[in-house]
């Protein structure tokens, strides 16, 4: 079964993005895959990643999953239209 929202997303993916800035907290398997999908479908102008290890975030940029990264969430989330927690919540709960 295809969700009702899918045709809308597919029809807008070739025009203006739904989001200007999306921030993904946790660029692992889930967050990285989401970043790749957002960029492939052109659903966001900018995808920002937040993580603990700079080398992993640099790799995510090389792979095309994110456009830029930060090591601290407060530096990235202030300009975001959408924030995705793709990591165990207790990891960032004290900072939220």
DSSP file (Angstrom, degrees, kcal/mol; ACC not computed):
  #  RESIDUE AA STRUCTURE BP1 BP2  ACC     N-H-->O    O-->H-N    N-H-->O    O-->H-N    TCO  KAPPA ALPHA  PHI   PSI    X-CA   Y-CA   Z-CA
    1    1 A X              0   0    0      0, 0.0     2,-0.5     0, 0.0     0, 0.0   0.000 360.0 360.0 360.0 130.5    0.0    0.0    0.0
    2    2 A X        -     0   0    0      1,-0.0     5,-0.1     2,-0.0     0, 0.0  -0.804 360.0-116.3 -93.0 127.5    1.4    3.4   -1.0
    3    3 A X    >>  -     0   0    0     -2,-0.5     3,-0.9     1,-0.1     4,-0.5  -0.258  20.6-120.2 -60.2 150.6    0.8    6.2    1.6
    4    4 A X  H 3> S+     0   0    0      1,-0.2     4,-0.5     2,-0.2     3,-0.4   0.792 110.7  58.7 -63.2 -29.0   -1.4    9.1    0.4
    5    5 A X  H 3> S+     0   0    0      1,-0.2     4,-2.2     2,-0.1     3,-0.4   0.759  86.1  79.8 -73.4 -24.2    1.4   11.6    1.0
    6    6 A X  H <> S+     0   0    0     -3,-0.9     4,-2.8     1,-0.2     5,-0.2   0.882  88.7  51.3 -56.0 -46.1    3.8    9.8   -1.4
    7    7 A X  H  X S+     0   0    0     -4,-0.5     4,-2.3    -3,-0.4    -1,-0.2   0.890 110.4  51.0 -60.5 -35.6    2.3   11.3   -4.7
    8    8 A X  H  X S+     0   0    0     -4,-0.5     4,-1.7    -3,-0.4    -1,-0.2   0.936 111.9  46.1 -64.2 -45.7    2.5   14.8   -3.2
    9    9 A X  H  X S+     0   0    0     -4,-2.2     4,-1.1     1,-0.2    -2,-0.2   0.921 113.8  48.5 -62.6 -44.2    6.2   14.3   -2.3
   10   10 A X  H  < S+     0   0    0     -4,-2.8     4,-0.3     1,-0.2     3,-0.2   0.876 110.8  50.8 -65.5 -36.2    7.0   12.8   -5.7
   11   11 A X  H  < S+     0   0    0     -4,-2.3     3,-0.4    -5,-0.2    -1,-0.2   0.808 115.2  42.0 -73.7 -26.9    5.2   15.6   -7.5
   12   12 A X  H >< S+     0   0    0     -4,-1.7     3,-1.7     1,-0.2    -1,-0.2   0.569  90.5  87.1 -93.6  -8.4    7.1   18.3   -5.6
   13   13 A X  T 3< S+     0   0    0     -4,-1.1    -1,-0.2     1,-0.3    -2,-0.1   0.692  91.2  47.4 -68.1 -15.8   10.5   16.7   -5.6
   14   14 A X  T 3  S+     0   0    0     -3,-0.4    -1,-0.3    -4,-0.3    -2,-0.1   0.357 116.0  44.7-105.1   5.0   11.3   18.2   -9.0
   15   15 A X  S <  S-     0   0    0     -3,-1.7     2,-0.2     1,-0.3    -3,-0.1  -0.063 114.9 -17.5-116.8-137.7   10.2   21.7   -8.1
   16   16 A X  S    S-     0   0    0      1,-0.1    -1,-0.3    -2,-0.1    -2,-0.1  -0.484  76.5-107.3 -72.5 137.2   10.8   23.8   -5.0
   17   17 A X        -     0   0    0     -2,-0.2    26,-0.2     1,-0.1    27,-0.2  -0.242  15.0-131.4 -62.6 151.7   12.0   21.8   -1.9
   18   18 A X  S    S+     0   0    0     25,-0.4     2,-0.4    24,-0.2    26,-0.2   0.819  92.0  35.0 -70.0 -31.7    9.5   21.3    1.0
   19   19 A X  E     -a   44   0A   0     24,-2.1    26,-1.9     1,-0.2     3,-0.2  -0.949  58.4-158.3-127.7 143.3   12.2   22.4    3.5
   20   20 A X  E    S+     0   0A   0     -2,-0.4    26,-2.1     1,-0.3     2,-0.4   0.931  88.0  15.7 -79.0 -52.4   14.9   25.0    3.4
   21   21 A X  E     -a   46   0A   0     24,-0.2    60,-3.0    58,-0.1    61,-1.4  -0.982  63.9-176.4-130.2 124.5   17.0   23.4    6.2
   22   22 A X  E     -ab  47  82A   0     24,-2.6    26,-3.3    -2,-0.4     2,-0.5  -0.975   9.8-160.1-116.2 131.1   16.8   19.9    7.7
   23   23 A X  E     -ab  48  83A   0     59,-2.8    61,-2.9    -2,-0.5     2,-0.6  -0.950   1.4-163.3-112.4 128.3   19.0   18.9   10.6
   24   24 A X  E     -ab  49  84A   0     24,-3.1    26,-2.3    -2,-0.5     2,-0.8  -0.950   6.8-154.5-111.8 118.6   19.6   15.3   11.3
   25   25 A X  E    S+ab  50  85A   0     59,-3.3    61,-2.9    -2,-0.6    26,-0.2  -0.835  77.2  29.8 -93.5 110.5   20.9   14.4   14.8
   26   26 A X        -     0   0    0     24,-2.9     2,-1.0    -2,-0.8     5,-0.2   0.666  65.4-157.7 104.0  94.2   22.8   11.2   14.4
   27   27 A X        +     0   0    0     23,-0.3    -1,-0.1     4,-0.2     2,-0.1  -0.553  52.4 114.7-103.1  67.5   24.3   10.4   11.0
   28   28 A X  S  > S-     0   0    0     -2,-1.0     4,-2.4    58,-0.3     5,-0.3  -0.014  89.8 -51.1-105.2-144.4   24.5    6.7   11.3
   29   29 A X  H  > S+     0   0    0      2,-0.2     4,-1.7     3,-0.2     5,-0.1   0.941 139.8  37.1 -61.8 -48.8   22.7    4.1    9.2
   30   30 A X  H  > S+     0   0    0     56,-0.2     4,-2.3     2,-0.2     5,-0.2   0.961 122.0  42.2 -70.4 -52.2   19.3    5.6    9.7
   31   31 A X  H  > S+     0   0    0     55,-0.4     4,-2.3    -5,-0.2    -4,-0.2   0.885 115.7  49.6 -64.5 -39.8   20.3    9.3    9.7
   32   32 A X  H  X S+     0   0    0     -4,-2.4     4,-2.3     2,-0.2    -1,-0.2   0.898 111.1  49.4 -65.5 -40.9   22.7    8.9    6.7
   33   33 A X  H  X S+     0   0    0     -4,-1.7     4,-2.2    -5,-0.3    -2,-0.2   0.897 110.9  50.2 -64.9 -40.3   20.0    7.0    4.7
   34   34 A X  H  X S+     0   0    0     -4,-2.3     4,-2.8     2,-0.2    -2,-0.2   0.919 109.5  51.3 -63.8 -43.1   17.5    9.8    5.4
   35   35 A X  H  X S+     0   0    0     -4,-2.3     4,-2.2     1,-0.2     5,-0.2   0.917 109.9  49.3 -59.5 -44.1   20.0   12.4    4.4
   36   36 A X  H  X S+     0   0    0     -4,-2.3     4,-2.7     1,-0.2    -1,-0.2   0.910 112.7  47.7 -61.2 -42.4   20.6   10.6    1.1
   37   37 A X  H  X S+     0   0    0     -4,-2.2     4,-2.5     2,-0.2    -2,-0.2   0.912 110.2  51.7 -66.8 -42.8   16.9   10.3    0.4
   38   38 A X  H  <>S+     0   0    0     -4,-2.8     5,-2.6     1,-0.2     6,-0.7   0.912 115.6  41.8 -59.3 -42.6   16.2   14.0    1.2
   39   39 A X  H ><5S+     0   0    0     -4,-2.2     3,-0.7    -5,-0.2    -2,-0.2   0.895 113.2  51.9 -73.6 -40.2   18.9   15.1   -1.2
   40   40 A X  H 3<5S+     0   0    0     -4,-2.7    -2,-0.2     1,-0.2    -1,-0.2   0.910 116.1  40.3 -63.1 -41.8   18.0   12.6   -3.9
   41   41 A X  T 3<5S-     0   0    0     -4,-2.5    -1,-0.2    -5,-0.2    -2,-0.2   0.440 108.5-126.2 -86.7   0.4   14.3   13.6   -3.9
   42   42 A X  T < 5 +     0   0    0     -3,-0.7    -3,-0.2    -4,-0.3   -24,-0.2   0.903  62.0 142.9  55.4  45.7   15.3   17.3   -3.5
   43   43 A X      < +     0   0    0     -5,-2.6   -24,-2.1    -6,-0.2   -25,-0.4   0.578  63.4  37.4 -89.8 -11.4   13.1   17.7   -0.5
   44   44 A X  E     -a   19   0A   0     -6,-0.7   -24,-0.2   -26,-0.2     3,-0.2  -0.999  62.3-147.7-141.3 141.8   15.5   20.0    1.3
   45   45 A X  E    S+     0   0A   0    -26,-1.9     2,-0.4    -2,-0.3   -24,-0.2   0.923  93.5  18.3 -68.6 -44.8   17.8   22.8    0.2
   46   46 A X  E     -a   21   0A   0    -26,-2.1   -24,-2.6   -27,-0.2     2,-0.5  -0.995  64.3-161.9-133.9 131.3   20.3   22.0    2.9
   47   47 A X  E     -a   22   0A   0     -2,-0.4    20,-3.6   -26,-0.2    21,-1.2  -0.965  14.1-166.2-113.3 120.7   20.8   18.9    5.0
   48   48 A X  E     -ac  23  68A   0    -26,-3.3   -24,-3.1    -2,-0.5     2,-0.4  -0.882   4.2-153.1-109.4 135.2   22.8   19.4    8.1
   49   49 A X  E     -ac  24  69A   0     19,-2.4    21,-2.2    -2,-0.4     2,-0.4  -0.854   5.6-164.8-108.9 144.3   24.2   16.6   10.2
   50   50 A X  E     +ac  25  70A   0    -26,-2.3   -24,-2.9    -2,-0.4   -23,-0.3  -0.995  26.7 139.3-125.1 132.2   25.1   16.5   13.9
   51   51 A X        -     0   0    0     19,-1.3     3,-0.1    -2,-0.4    -2,-0.0  -0.922  55.6-110.9-157.5-178.5   27.2   13.8   15.4
   52   52 A X  S    S+     0   0    0     -2,-0.3     2,-0.6     1,-0.2    -1,-0.1   0.744  96.0  60.0 -94.5 -27.1   30.0   13.0   17.8
   53   53 A X     >  -     0   0    0      1,-0.2     4,-1.7     2,-0.0     3,-0.4  -0.907  61.6-159.0-113.7 119.2   32.8   12.0   15.4
   54   54 A X  H  > S+     0   0    0     -2,-0.6     4,-2.6     1,-0.2     5,-0.2   0.866  92.7  58.4 -61.3 -38.2   34.0   14.6   12.9
   55   55 A X  H  > S+     0   0    0      1,-0.2     4,-1.7     2,-0.2    -1,-0.2   0.868 106.4  48.7 -63.6 -35.0   35.5   11.9   10.7
   56   56 A X  H  > S+     0   0    0     -3,-0.4     4,-2.0     2,-0.2    -1,-0.2   0.888 111.8  49.3 -69.2 -38.2   32.1   10.2   10.3
   57   57 A X  H  X S+     0   0    0     -4,-1.7     4,-1.7     2,-0.2    -2,-0.2   0.878 109.0  51.9 -68.8 -37.8   30.5   13.5    9.5
   58   58 A X  H  X S+     0   0    0     -4,-2.6     4,-2.1     1,-0.2    -1,-0.2   0.886 109.2  51.1 -64.2 -37.9   33.2   14.3    6.9
   59   59 A X  H  X S+     0   0    0     -4,-1.7     4,-2.3     1,-0.2    -2,-0.2   0.889 105.8  55.4 -64.8 -39.0   32.5   10.9    5.3
   60   60 A X  H  X>S+     0   0    0     -4,-2.0     5,-2.4     1,-0.2     6,-0.9   0.867 107.7  49.5 -62.6 -36.2   28.8   11.7    5.2
   61   61 A X  H ><5S+     0   0    0     -4,-1.7     3,-1.0     3,-0.2    -1,-0.2   0.934 110.3  50.0 -66.1 -45.5   29.6   14.9    3.2
   62   62 A X  H 3<5S+     0   0    0     -4,-2.1    -2,-0.2     1,-0.3    -1,-0.2   0.859 110.8  50.1 -60.5 -35.9   31.8   12.9    0.8
   63   63 A X  H 3<5S-     0   0    0     -4,-2.3    -1,-0.3    -5,-0.1    -2,-0.2   0.594 115.9-116.4 -79.5 -11.0   29.0   10.4    0.3
   64   64 A X  T <<5S+     0   0    0     -3,-1.0    -3,-0.2    -4,-0.6    -2,-0.1   0.645  81.0 121.0  86.6  15.0   26.4   13.1   -0.3
   65   65 A X  S   <S+     0   0    0     -5,-2.4     2,-0.3    -6,-0.2    -4,-0.2   0.799  78.8  17.1 -81.5 -29.0   24.2   12.4    2.7
   66   66 A X        -     0   0    0     -6,-0.9    -2,-0.2    -9,-0.1   -18,-0.2  -0.932  57.5-145.7-139.0 161.9   24.7   15.9    4.2
   67   67 A X  S    S-     0   0    0    -20,-3.6     2,-0.3     1,-0.3   -19,-0.2   0.761  83.6  -6.0 -96.8 -32.6   25.8   19.4    3.1
   68   68 A X  E     -c   48   0A   0    -21,-1.2   -19,-2.4     2,-0.0    -1,-0.3  -0.950  65.9-145.9-153.8 169.2   27.5   20.5    6.3
   69   69 A X  E     -c   49   0A   0     -2,-0.3     2,-0.3   -21,-0.2   -19,-0.2  -0.964   7.0-164.7-144.1 160.8   27.9   19.3    9.9
   70   70 A X  E     -c   50   0A   0    -21,-2.2   -19,-1.3    -2,-0.3     3,-0.1  -0.965  18.7-147.4-137.2 153.0   28.2   20.5   13.5
   71   71 A X  S    S+     0   0    0     -2,-0.3     2,-0.4   -21,-0.2   -21,-0.1   0.622  89.5  54.7 -93.5 -16.6   29.4   18.7   16.6
   72   72 A X  S >  S-     0   0    0      1,-0.1     3,-0.9   -22,-0.0     4,-0.5  -0.971  75.2-143.1-119.8 131.7   27.0   20.5   18.8
   73   73 A X  T >> S+     0   0    0     -2,-0.4     4,-2.3     1,-0.2     3,-1.7   0.867  94.8  63.6 -62.6 -39.0   23.2   20.6   18.2
   74   74 A X  H 3> S+     0   0    0      1,-0.3     4,-0.5     2,-0.2    -1,-0.2   0.761  97.1  59.7 -62.1 -22.7   22.6   24.2   19.3
   75   75 A X  H <4 S+     0   0    0     -3,-0.9    -1,-0.3     1,-0.1    -2,-0.2   0.750 117.2  28.8 -73.0 -23.3   24.8   25.5   16.5
   76   76 A X  H X4 S+     0   0    0     -3,-1.7     3,-0.9    -4,-0.5    -2,-0.2   0.783 106.7  64.6-108.3 -34.4   22.6   23.9   13.8
   77   77 A X  H >< S+     0   0    0     -4,-2.3     3,-1.4     1,-0.2    -3,-0.1   0.696  82.4  76.7 -74.9 -18.9   19.0   23.7   14.9
   78   78 A X  T 3< S+     0   0    0     -4,-0.5    -1,-0.2     1,-0.3    -2,-0.1   0.803 103.1  38.4 -63.9 -28.3   18.2   27.4   15.2
   79   79 A X  T <  S+     0   0    0     -3,-0.9    -1,-0.3    -4,-0.1     2,-0.2   0.335  94.2 117.8-100.1   5.9   17.9   27.7   11.4
   80   80 A X    <   -     0   0    0     -3,-1.4   -58,-0.2    -4,-0.2     3,-0.1  -0.517  45.7-168.8 -86.6 141.0   16.1   24.4   10.8
   81   81 A X  S    S+     0   0    0    -60,-3.0     2,-0.4     1,-0.3   -59,-0.2   0.703  87.1  23.9 -87.3 -27.2   12.7   23.8    9.4
   82   82 A X  E     -b   22   0A   0    -61,-1.4   -59,-2.8     2,-0.0     2,-0.5  -0.995  66.4-165.3-142.9 132.2   12.8   20.2   10.4
   83   83 A X  E     -b   23   0A   0     -2,-0.4     2,-0.5   -61,-0.2   -59,-0.2  -0.983   8.5-164.9-120.3 126.2   14.8   18.4   13.1
   84   84 A X  E     -b   24   0A   0    -61,-2.9   -59,-3.3    -2,-0.5     2,-0.9  -0.944  11.6-150.1-114.5 126.4   15.1   14.6   13.0
   85   85 A X  E     +b   25   0A   0     -2,-0.5   -59,-0.2   -61,-0.2     4,-0.1  -0.848  24.9 165.7 -93.1 106.6   16.4   12.6   16.0
   86   86 A X        +     0   0    0    -61,-2.9   -55,-0.4    -2,-0.9   -58,-0.3  -0.245  56.1  66.9-114.3  41.9   18.1    9.6   14.4
   87   87 A X  S    S-     0   0    0    -57,-0.1     5,-0.1   -60,-0.1   -62,-0.1  -0.951 104.5 -66.0-150.8 160.6   19.9    8.5   17.6
   88   88 A X    >>  -     0   0    0     -2,-0.3     3,-2.1     1,-0.2     4,-0.5  -0.347  48.2-130.9 -54.7 130.6   18.8    7.2   21.0
   89   89 A X  H >> S+     0   0    0      1,-0.3     4,-1.8     2,-0.2     3,-1.2   0.838 103.0  64.6 -57.2 -37.4   16.9   10.1   22.6
   90   90 A X  H 34 S+     0   0    0      1,-0.3     4,-0.4     2,-0.2    -1,-0.3   0.715  90.5  69.2 -62.7 -17.3   18.9    9.9   25.9
   91   91 A X  H <4 S+     0   0    0     -3,-2.1    -1,-0.3     1,-0.2    -2,-0.2   0.892 119.5  14.9 -64.8 -39.7   22.0   10.9   23.9
   92   92 A X  H XX S+     0   0    0     -3,-1.2     3,-1.5    -4,-0.5     4,-0.8   0.412  95.1 104.8-116.7  -0.5   20.7   14.4   23.4
   93   93 A X  G >< S+     0   0    0     -4,-1.8     3,-1.0     1,-0.3    -3,-0.1   0.865  78.6  55.5 -53.8 -43.1   17.8   14.7   25.9
   94   94 A X  G 34 S+     0   0    0     -4,-0.4    -1,-0.3     1,-0.2    -2,-0.1   0.770 109.8  48.2 -62.4 -22.4   19.8   16.9   28.3
   95   95 A X  G <4        0   0    0     -3,-1.5    -1,-0.2     1,-0.2    -2,-0.2   0.587 360.0 360.0 -93.3 -11.1   20.5   19.4   25.5
   96   96 A X    <<        0   0    0     -3,-1.0    -1,-0.2    -4,-0.8    -2,-0.1   0.467 360.0 360.0 -83.7 360.0   16.9   19.7   24.2
